[in-house]
Amino acid sequence: MVVGPSGRVSKELGSEAVDKGAGRRKGHSAAALGAFLLISILMFGIPVLPHLTHSYLGNGADPADPDAFFWFLNWWPYAIGHGLNPFVTHAVYAPCGLDVATATSVPAASLAALPVTLTLGPVAAFNLLMLLAPALAGWCAFLLCRYVTNAFWPSIAGGYLFGFSTYEIAHLTAHLNLSLVFLVPLVILLLLRHVRGELGPNAFVWLLALILTAQFMLSTEVFATMTVFGAIALLVAAVLGPHEGRHSFREIGIRIALAYGLAAVALSPYLYYFFQGSVYPTRGVFDADLANVVIPTTITAVGGQTFASVSRKFVGNFAETAAYVGLPLLGIFAMFVWSRGRSKAGKFLSIMVAVVLVASLGSPLRIRGHSSIPLPWALVRRFPMIRFALPDRLTVYLFLLLGLITAIWLAATANRRVAWLKWALVVANSVALFPNLAGGYWHGSTTVPSFFADGTYRNYLTPGETVLVIPAGRAGADAQLWQIEAGMSFRLAGGYLVRDTFSDPLCPLDRALVTGNARRYPVGPDALGQLRALLAARGVQTVMLYGPLGESWRPVLAGLGLTPVEVGGVTLYQIGQESGA
């Protein structure tokens, strides 16, 4: 075939149009990311950005949890830089130490934030990661929605719904690992591009393996639940699809298995220590309450305080009661089912919403705190690994599905009057889910006594010695930041990373030490003998009291026959051989 001048011109014009279209899409992607980042900063960042190194984002559900993430963000670069095994540490819980691979240690986030940690410290790194979390989640959901709808503004709405969902804002109060969920929509986007032939088998397998590896290193829980619901989604899609297409699903399943195999090879050192150690399940029940779907908790601005008497009956703290969808979004879902529910895509999305919602309710069914009938999650709790997942956290998939549904529903509108009505409902949904920024759930500040801040510790603590700080567990989690401030130069007999300090038969003083409250939890007549045994077993060389709770231990420690040293905002009992401790 001979192509004349006009053919060449039309081909060149076509290439130019494609280039302009690609440039426009890149511009839209950048605009979406910038918008979501600006929203995140305006919502949560303004109080912390001027004090990036000592104020932090996340102070609500459990104020001690951010301290754990400060420590983990520091640990990975510290261990690697000092030639230590990063999967095991004896810097905390001394002398037994901790298998870091079994904890929520976010190594991928730690290594990504390495430059910030080394220059400004782990608190600043934590803040930047927490501010990025909703922005990245919204942006990646936007990319997925735009790929499906090819519409900018509907995709912005879908991305916003995922990035600033009740799930996301709830976990921004405490949980870095559960906030960084931006890879979940990318997995779906990758799969869709492969199914449509835009991504070859080799590229698909390698890219999926990369994402799976990164997700495992951000949150093993999200990795596990993403795997389970990904398998369910493939099964539902295969059942709804034509019979002759089943072979394609088998091929896709094989390629996904290959990607998991490659990820397992890349993660092999991590997996070795992960399965060697003990997984500590979260204490308590965190199943979504069915009433929470329409009734907000106090972290939501509209209605949160009004319905506080009801939401207080939900099991778990407000970071673990993140199922609030609201009436506007339920209306959007109902209209989507009515208009698109008979299509294969509509059936698939509707079924998956139902599956995820039922799973998030756990078992038994709870309505306003009252238990009733058993649900399928009772069977899931028998399986290894996935049984440690908390059902309420599955709402991350619920909001991703609802965000995609919202984008599809908006993009399918041709009538301008109908479009305005739809957008009014979307705005109402955004208002309904808006966080209660005045509630003080998202901002805290660190406490570092001058003993560490001005370097006084160098005159009292010898490098490598073991220190027992009282309070020793959740109430004394600041001590982990003090250890970082001191360049990791001493070990902590306690800690709060995966559990409280002395949750074992070794120490009958467990509750009193962990809370630091010797008055509320009487230590008994043999307290001194128990304390001596503990100090000897842990190799403690210095006991440090901090704050009113710590000071309540003075009567017990007086029996050691040591002279307390008050310096730099702490009280020290330096143990020598003459004490017999």
Helices and strands as residue ranges (DSSP letters): H 5-40, I 41-45, G 49-51, E 55-57, H 65-81, E 88-89, E 98-99, G 100-102, H 107-112, H 114-120, H 122-149, H 152-163, H 166-171, H 176-179, H 183-195, H 201-216, H 220-240, G 243-245, H 246-266, H 268-276, G 290-293, H 308-311, G 318-320, H 327-340, H 344-360, E 366-367, E 370-371, H 377-380, G 386-388, G 391-394, H 395-411, H 416-432, G 437-439, E 443-445, H 450-453, G 456-459, E 466-470, G 474-476, H 478-485, E 491-492, H 510-515, H 527-538, E 540-545, H 547-551, H 554-557, G 558-560, E 565-567, E 570-574, G 577-579
